[in-house]
Amino acid sequence: MSKRPQKKKKTRPKPSSPADSDMPRRRARVILETLEVTRGHDGFLRGKPEPVLLVAAYRTNGVLPASLVSRLLLRARIEQDMPCRVELAQRELRYDARFADEERLLLLVFAVEENGGEGVASLYAAFENPGQLLIYDASEAIPNPRTLEEWAKSECSAPCARPIEVLLAGSALAEVTDSDQFIAASAFSVFAQARSDEAWRLPFLARDARNDWTLLLRMRID
């Protein structure tokens, strides 16, 4: 008795994953344009300040811990009398990925007046461990330190980024910069999936007001 040939089972196509279809790919570019120096101080008889900008971009969906996706260190040279503008040669920070609807990009920037360089190196390394960073708005009467993913949920509208205070492993940044002088920090967050092209102003005002800088940058998501 001959056996009937068995029919081959039809293979059902696997459903595409969100990364393949639902999540559009976006390219984020942060273009550093100009540093405005209203006031600058580098100590008694020590000449002009030596500004250093430490920039980090984090990806977060507000639930999972924030993850570092790109960072940049830029030294600006002041060669004229203050107040002045220092052009930053269009230095860029880039990140290209797929994003879900709720995901955000958080940009965190530290401004430091460099002397020995040890503090700058420590802060730049600290970007690698976002879990050690807690931030809160500098305007808060009662500080409420939050994780990066928690803070990123708050709305921020261009062009004004928000001055913030930062704790690194429980200590204020001014306490961990050694010979360098921590000036201030600013941050903002945007939806990563939304196309945009916005100019931002990030203020850095030292507690003693002797250093007053503003970073002008453009953030493009396409």
CORSUL-V382778 format. One line per field, one symbol per residue. burial: I if it has 16 or more other C-alpha atoms within 10 Angstrom, else O. A space follows every 10 residues. Layout:
BEGIN
burial=???
END
This chain:
BEGIN
burial=OOOOOOOOOO OOOOOOOOOO OOOOIIOIII IIIIIIIOII IIOOOOOIII IIIIIIIIII IIOOIIIIII IOIOOOOIOO OOOIIIIIOO OIIIIOOIII OOIIIIIIII IIIIIOIOII OOIIOOIOOI IOIIIIIIOO OOOOIIIIII IIIOOOOOOI IIIIIIIIOO OOIIOIIIOI IIIIIIIIII IIIIOOOOII IIIIIIOOOO IIIIIIIIII IO
END
